[in-house]
């Protein structure tokens, strides 16, 4: 019960922070686009793609921190946890310093690959060095964030993250609005990162009093854990980051920064939407590691992991279905309300990425649970399959679409995601003992039902005119969104929820009504 309560708290805090994050990210792109233009905006997005690749140098370490801090703390062995964290921190300081030096020296070649125009060269260099330098510092100091996650204090991490990105949002509007352009975006990111690192450090003082991180010579056991388990995760993460940004990595040298900016806009809403259901996958890692540490037998471990997987994936897929079905059918009004003027091709890109994101999210809990339970190699079934599918479908898109185009590349990426996700799920279910019947009825159906509802709700709206301006789009989204949400929740409750879930919903509704009526009932009871 305590385990479920803590996980629910972590998922809730994670989801709430992500919703607030989405709200802030909603207003930033139109504001920035209007002041720096599509080409500079594409440059800004591409720099963060490069940052994501640099982040691969610490992702394996980060996963090892979370898993083994959870395991060592469950065993009461805090000394081993401190040695692991200190060893990883020391290695990342050295790696980060070397990588930043290499990046700075190679910047002219990077700028050439990105096709940076001469007018943006100075600002691009300042932006890239600023963001990459601060990011490497963040990677080394992420031990504090990951230690908190390993101790299942994810809610504390989310509070710090929320405060930092809210401050970044204010700074973006202030600095870019004052005319600093790309440099203003870089300064805002640096401030956010430094605030996040400092906040996580202070939270560890409160929640992990035994934590001691310092520069050390890495010991043999820590190296084995970081480079063994962490190395496998590292390779998986390299593939995952490549697959997540592959459309822009292909489009930038072949088509240019404008196409990269268009792909970023097309992926913006689906990418924002994924952050909400991904809270389930992020919160399940320490829970799975804790199950592995406390299980009395292999059979007990497998049974409890399968239950955790089914419950998490079921809930996450239902949330994904609500978000992505709405986005797939309402891409035009969403983009119109967001940007005011919809760039050509942005609607079809949003639809494609929404569908691909739904399938991608289905793999999240499986990869997280298998990774945390000591089977990180299973993720290769998704990432390698995706890379192979891309090698087939991306060149094929050039033939089908008559040349390189943003739509063709996005279509190839979506098909590759669907194929590889299906393959991974078949392998993960065999490993966890999940039957096809269980998957179809308990996991897939809750995510598919919102699409059925959306199609039914679409029929009465077929005669309505297309969104013409922001006001029209806002009215359409408010009306259609409300109808979609109400009927989807009704359908999920009526056709997908089990008895225990219906009882939980009734109890929560009853509690909420009781709390709402309490201020009214108290004076009346006092009068009696």
N, C-alpha and C positions, 0 to 999 in steps of 0.2 A: 504493500500500500504506500509506504513512504517513498519507494522507488518511483512508482507511478505518479505520485504527487509532485516529486521533484522534477520529473521529466515534463509533466504538464506545465509547471511553472516556467521551466526553461524554454519550452516550445512557445508558450504564450508570450514571454518577454521577447524572445527572438522574433516572433511574428509581429508584435506590436512595433518593435524598433524598425523592422523592415517596412511596415506600412508607412510609418512616419518618414523613413528614408525615401520611399517612393514619392510621397507628397512633395518633398523638397526637390527631388530630381525631375519632377514633372515640369516645374517652372524654369529650371536652369537652361535647358537647350534652346527654347525659343528666345530667351533673353540674350544668351551668348551668340546665337546665330545672327540675330539682328544687329550685333555690334562688331563681330569679327568676320562674318561671311562663312559660306560652306567650305571653302578650301582650308581656311585656318581651323575651322571646327573639325574637319577631317584629320588635319595634322594633330590636333589635341587628342582625338580619339586614338590615333595610331600610336602616339607616344605611350598611352596607357596600355596598348597591346604589348609594346616592348617591355613595359614595366611588369606586366603579367608574366612574360617569359623570364625576366630576371627573378621574379618571385618563385620560379621553379627551384631555385637553389636552396630554398628553405622549406618548401612544402613537405618534403619527406621528413625533415626534422620536426616540423609542426605536428604532423600526425603521430610521430613517435612520442613527442612530449605528452600529447593528450592521452594516448593509450597507456603509456607506462607510468605516468603520474597517477592515473586512475588505479592501475594495478598495484603499484608500490604503496600508495596510500591505503588501499584496502588491506594490504599485508602489514601495514604499520611501519614500513621501511622507508622513512623519509630521507635517510642519508643517501640511498641509491637514487632517489628522485632528484636530490640536490646535485649529485655528481652528474647525472644525465643532463640536467638543465644547464649547468655550468659548462659542461663539455660542449654542448651544442652552441651555446652563446659564444664561447671562445672561438670555435671553428667559424661561425658566421661572421664574426668581426674580421677575421683574416680574409675569408672568401669575399665578403662585401667590399672590403678595401681594394682588393685586387681587381674585382669585376668592375668597380666604378672607374678605376684607372684605365682599364682596357676600353671601356665604353667611351670615356672622354677622348682617348687617343683615336678611336675609330669613328668618331662622330661625322667627319666629312664623308666617309663611305656610307654611313647610315642615312645621312641627308640625301645623298645621291640616289640610294635605293628608294627612299620615300618621295623622290621627285619634288623636294622642297623648293618653291620658287625663290628667286633672289631677294624679293621684297620681304619674305618671311624668315630669311636665314638667321639673322641675329636673334630674333625673338624665339625661333625654334630651338636654337642652341641653348639659350638661357633657360627655356622651359624644360627641355630634356635633361640637362645636367642638374637642375634644381630638383625635379621630381625623382629622377633615378637616384641621386645622392641621398635624399631624405628617405626614400623607400628602402635602400640598403640598410640604413640605420634602423628603420622600423623592423626589418627582417631579423636583425640580431636581437633586438629588444622584445620581440614577440614572445619570448619565453614567459613573460608575465601573463600575457593574455592566454596562452595555451595552458599554463599551469592552472589558471582559474577554470578553464574549460575542463581540464582533466579532473578537477575536484568537483565538477558539475555545478560550478557557480557561473553558469552561462548568463543568468539574469544580470549579474554584476557586470559582465563583459558588455552586454547589450546597453546598459545604462551609460557606460563610458563612450561606447561607439555612437550612441544617439546624441549625446551632448556634443561630441566632436564634429559630427557631420552637420548639425544645426548651426554651429559656429562657422563652419566652412561655407555653408549656404549664404549666411549673412555677408561674409567676406567676399564671396564671388560677386554678389550684387553690388557691393560697395566698390571693390577694386576694379572690376571690369566696367562698371558704370562710370567710373572716374576716368576711363580711357587707358587703363594699363593693359587691356587686351590679354594676350597669351601669358604675359608675365604675371598679371593679376590672378589668373587661374592657377598658375604654379605656386604663388605665394599662399593662396587660400588652401591648397592641398597640403603644403608644408605645415601650416598652422594646425590644420586638422590632425595630421599625423603626429606631431609633437604632443598635442593635447591628449590624443588617444594613448600614446605610450605612457605619459605621465599619470593619466588616470588609472590605467591598468596596474601600474606599479603601486599606487596608493591603495588600490583594492586588494592587492596581494598582502599588504601589511595588515589589512583587516581580516581577511578570510584564511590566509595561509601563513600564520606566524612563524612556522618552521622553515619557510623558504629562504635560501641563501644562494644567490647567483653571483659568481665572480669569475675573473679570468683564471683559467687553469690549463694545465697540460691534460688533454683528454685521456681518460683511463680506458683500458682495453674493453671492459664490459660495455661502457657507454658507446664506444666506437662501434662495437658489434651491433648494438641495438639501433643506433642512428643510421649506420650504413647498411645494415642487413634489412631489418623491417623498413626503416626509412628509405633505403635505396630503392626498394621495390615500389613503394608509394611514390617516390620521386619520379621514377620512369613513367608510372601511370599518370601522374600529374602533368608531366611534360606533354604527353599525348593528349590529355584532357584539355589543357590550355591551348594547345595547337588546334584541336578540333573546335574549341569554342570561338576561336578568332580566325579560323582558316579562310572564311569568306573575304575578310579584309586583307589578310596576308596575300591572298591570290589577286584580289582586285586592285590593290594599291600599285604594284609594279606594272600590271597589265593594262589597267584602265585609268588610274590616277587617283589623287586625293579626293576629288569630287565624288567619285563612285564609292570610295571608302566612307565618306561622310553620309552618302545616301544609304548605304548598308547599315551604318550605325543608327540612323534614324529609323529604318525599317525594323531593326532588332531592339530598339529602345524599349518599346512597350512590352514585348515578350520577355526581354531580359529583366525589366522591372518586375513583371508578374512572377517570374521564377523565384524571386527572392522571398516571396511569402511562403509557398509550399516547401522551399528548400530549408526552412527553419526546422522542419521535421527531421530531415536527413542530418543536419548539423547537430541537433540535440541528441540523436540516437547513438552517436559514437561513444561517449563516456558510459551510457547505459549498457551498451553491448560489452564494453570492456569490463564493466563491473559484474555483469552476468557471468562472463568467462572466469573471472577471478573467484567468484563465490559458488559456482555450480558444484554440486556434489558428485556428478558423473558426466560422462560425455553425452549420454542420453538426455539427462536433465538439461545440459547446456544447449543441445540441439533443439529440444522442445521449447525452451524459453526464448531462444533466439528466433525460432520460427513464429512464435506468438508475437514477439516484438516486431518482427518484419511485417507480418500480416496487418497488425493494428496500425502501424506507422504508415505503411504504403497505402493502405485503404483510405485513411484519413487524408493523406497528402494528395492522392489521386483525385479524391472528391473536390478538394480545394482547387487543384489544378484545373479540373474540368470546368468548374464555375468561372474561373478567370479566363482560360484560353478559349472556351467556346464563345464567351461574350466578345472577346477581342477579335476572334476570327471572323465573326459576323458583323462586327461594328468597327472595323478598322478605319473606314473613311471618316465617320463622325469623330472618332477618337483623335485622328491626326488633324482634322480640321479644327477641332476645339483647341488642340495643343499648339499647333503651328500657325493657324490662321490661313495659310496657303499650303496646300499639300503638294510636295515635289512629285514629279512624274515617276511612277513606279513604286512609290513608298507604300501604297495600299497592298499590292500583291506581295511585297516583301514582308510586311507585317503579318499577313495571313500565313505565309509559308513558315515564318519563324515561330508563329504561335503554335502551329500544328507540330513542328519539330520539337518545340520546347516541351509539349505535353508528353511525348514519348521519352525525351531525355530525362525529365523529372521522375519518370517511373523507375529509372535505374538507381536513383539516389540512395534510398534506404538500403537496397541490396549491397551496393558497393561500400557504404559506410559500415554496415553490420559485419560483412565479411572481412573488411579491413580491420575493424576493431577486434574481431575474434581471431586474428592471426592468419588470415587468408587473403592478403592484399593482391596476390597474383590473379585472383578471380576477375579483377577489374580489367585485366588485359583482354578478356573475352569481349568487352565492350569497346575499349579504345583501339585495339588492333583491328577488330572487325570494322570499326568506323573508318579507320585510315585506309583499309583495303577498299571499302565501298567508295570512298572519296576518289581514290585512284582510278576507279572505273567510271563513276558518274560525272565528275567534274570535266574530264575531256569530252565525254559524251554530250554534256550540255552545250559545248561549243558547236557541235554538229547540229543538235536539235534546234538551237536558237539562232543558228547562222552566224556565229561569232561570239566573242567574249562579251558578256553583259552581266550586270548586277543581278537581274532576275534569273538568268541561267545558272549562275554560281549559287545563288540562294536555293534554287530548286534542287540542285545536285546535293547540297549540304542537308536539306530536309529529308530527301529520300535515303541518303546514307545514314542519317540518324535513326530513322524508323527501322531500317534493316538491322543495324548493329544493336539497337536496343532490344529488338525481338530476340536476337541470338543470345545476348547476355542474360535476359530474363529466363530463357529456357535452361541455361547452365546454372544460374543462381538458384532457381527453384529446385533443380535436382540436388544441389548441395544442401539446401535448407529443408528439403522434404515437403515442398509446396506442390500440391497437385494442380493439374490444369483446371479442374472443376473449381477448386478453391480460388485460383487466380481469376477465372472468368466471373464467378459469382460474387466474390468478396472484395476483389481488388479492382478489376477492370471495369465492372459495371458502374460503380459510383463515379468514375471519371468519364464514362461514355454517356450517362444519363443526361448531364447538362446540355450536350450537343443535340440530343433528341428533343429536349424541351425548347432549345433555341430555334430549331427548325420549325417546330409547331408554332412558336410565337412569331416567327418570321412571316408566315403566310398572310396574316391580316395587315402586315406593314408593307407588302409588295407594291401597293399603289402609291405609297408616300413618296414625295420628291426627295432627291438626293440632298445631302447637307450642303447648303450654300454659303453659310458664314458661321462664325463662332457661336452666335446666339442660337441659331437654328440647330447647330450640332449639340450645344449644351442641353437644349430642350429635348432633343431626340435621345441623347444618352441618359438623361434623367428618367424619361418615360420608359424607354426600352429596358434600361438597366434595372429599374424597380420591378417591372413585370417579369423580367428574366430571373432575378434573384428570388422573388416570391415563389414563382412556379417551380424553380429548380429546387429550392429548399423543401417545398411540399413533395416533389417527386422523389427526392433522396430519402425523406422521412417515410414516405408511403411504400416505396418499392425497393429501397436498398438497405435501410437501417434494420438491424436486428433488435431483438427484444430488449437487451441490455442497453443499447444505444437509445432506444425510444424512452426507456425509463430514465436514463440520464438526462435527456432533453426535457422531459416533463418535470424532473426535479429542479433543473436549472431555471426553467421558466417559472416554476412555482416560487423559487427563492427570489428571483428578480422581481416578481410581482409583489411578494411580501415586503421586500426592501423598499419598493416604490411606494407602497401604501402605508409603511410604518410611520412617516411623519404626519399622515392624516389620521391614522388610527390612534396614535398616542394621546392627543388632546381629548379625543372622544372617550377613551378608556379612563383618562384621569377625571373627566367630568362625572362619570358614573361613581 
